[in-house]
Amino acid sequence: MIYEGKAITVKALENGIVELKFDLNGESVNKFNRQTLEELQAATSVIAADSSVKGVLVSSGKDVFIVGADITEFADNFNRSEEELAQFTLEANQIFNAFEDLAVPTAVAINGIALGGGLEMCMAADYRVLADGAKVGLPEVKLGIYPGFGGTVRMPRLIGADNAIEWIAAGKEGRAEEALKVGLVDVVVSQDQLKPAALDLLKRAIAGELDYKAKRQPKLEKLKLNAIEQMMAFETAKGFVAGKAGPNYPAPVEAIKTMQKAANMGRDKALEVEAKGFAKLAKTSVAASLVGLFLNDQALKHKAKEYDKLASDVKMSAVLGAGIMGGGIAYQSALKGTPILMKDINEAGIETGLEEAAKLFAKRVERKRLTPLKMAEALNRIRPTLSYGDFNTVDLVVEAVVENPKVKHAVLAEVEQNVSENTILASNTSTISINLLAKALKRPENFVGMHFFNPVHMMPLVEVIRGEHSSEEAVATTVAYAKKMGKNPIVVNDCPGFLVNRVLFPYFGGFAKLVSAGVDFVRIDKIMERFGWPMGPAYLMDVVGIDTGHHGRDVMAEGFPDRMKDERRSAVDALYEADRLGQKNGKGFYAYETDKRGKPKKVVDESIKDVLAPIVYENLELTDEDIINWMMIPLCLETVRCLEDGIVETAAEADMGLIYGIGFPPFRGGALRYIDSIGVAEFVALADKYADLGPLYHPTEKLREMAKNGQKFFG
């Protein structure tokens, strides 16, 4: 062994070739942490000092190559000053440079995922050989930053500016054929031929058959584009990418600016430009939020994995109530491989459910994400039925009938008599208490909530609701089934609205107050969309359904009368009484027309003014900032209450629930991280400024205590 560390080893192979292997002790994957960087520096120095070395093969001892930087460790680095962070990045790059500058040819055998710093390491080598099932990319913009280990410098010099812009600005992760097509890798082979192919390139380079120095040279020089070509490549791309990314996500455009600024520089000067820009982005609130979101997501996945120890395997499931929701649930289960019975009380319901599932499968085929044969196989996993005949074979039943306690009680009691003693029953209720519904059952320990969000195929969140009698096995099995369906489950405790709807309705409450104060709902929508929401509150209520919102509002008012009950008629009452139910019947706050693709398109309908006139009680002059605060303060405070009440266990789960469930702006990180970004003490003072709007705006005593003690929800 020439060099032996805890992350990297170097051993002699044959004919002067050595193998530098990444194999991080105690980890299932390789990643660039401080230890790995230090060992890469040491290993490179040992190789450089050994005159007998004629070539270097780089490999991995894991199933993947390198997944990227250790985000946990690097997030700590983001707390450094901008200057310190730029200096750290430059020092790391000197390690990659030393490897790139070795006096012998280098080849990397990429056996699996090589992302971020993993791909940047590969680009520092002379030759790249990729396994046919591997995936490579630079996804850093998804964290609010851009590549910092030479990615913005080496990639455009390897594959051209246009291709590099596409890969880096989009955070693209490409398969083997894509990487080969643009010249990011030299050879694609099967996994068993990976090392032999890399060794073959090294031997040919050592023999002088391949000129590795000539291949290396473009990475050390300025970009081979003249001034006009540079302007065309970069200026056009900046405008296009800015339009796609929007004003709240600066990293993609900054990456392009960095590539443009460094285009006329050699490697070392270009890396200085990259390091300064990287440090600047890393200090933004967007990066803090998106890195926090990534860490929260990892924590969520780890927590869900813990439930696997108690979970039973769901080999066959069922959904009660075919309709649009039932069809969506059946589609998702069948798509991910779990056969499902779809029961309804009449043929019309069955037809609606099957049509919904078939339509979703057809869209996947149309987008080439599914072959017709696979679609047929998946559709065959959905078995429609009007009876309970085969329900004794089912492991888990999702009840998805109308949002009415009496109907749900009757259906749940009925299905319990037709399933085995161990079958889990899960209600897809959005607001009704699981403890209340459990009263209809003889085996409440087998009963949980399983709240899907509409549309099922698009929304990543499933709330798994634990009732007071729900067994841990029932909760664990439901979590495992949700994961199997490709969803992100969050376990919450029972209360009206659970987590997401309990938090959403105070937000709608703030909106109702604004409309009653004479603020134009179109203006409110535009302001909240600029704030980062995918759609404004009026448009969202139309999409959800005014009748659904009306019912949910009443449930929440009954559950939390102290702050969610309003004696005055509101906008939702006025629309409900006027039978303006939103998209479902063509008129809500907006009117709806069908566009060329057959999708509903909102238009302003002047007749809404007469509908809303009776519920406008005053005409206040409010700033854009006021409008944001009227809506965001109640949402944030209710999230705080959910955490304090133990409805959700951690701040990470609370924030991820809002991001996955209602589209909370990801670049703001979630409600609790949003409070942190303002400062807990400053947020409490802000809420107090609006205290006369009612109890929804009153901070809890515990939050006041946090403010007093200088505490935060994260970090």
Disulfide bonds with the S-S distance in Angstrom:
none
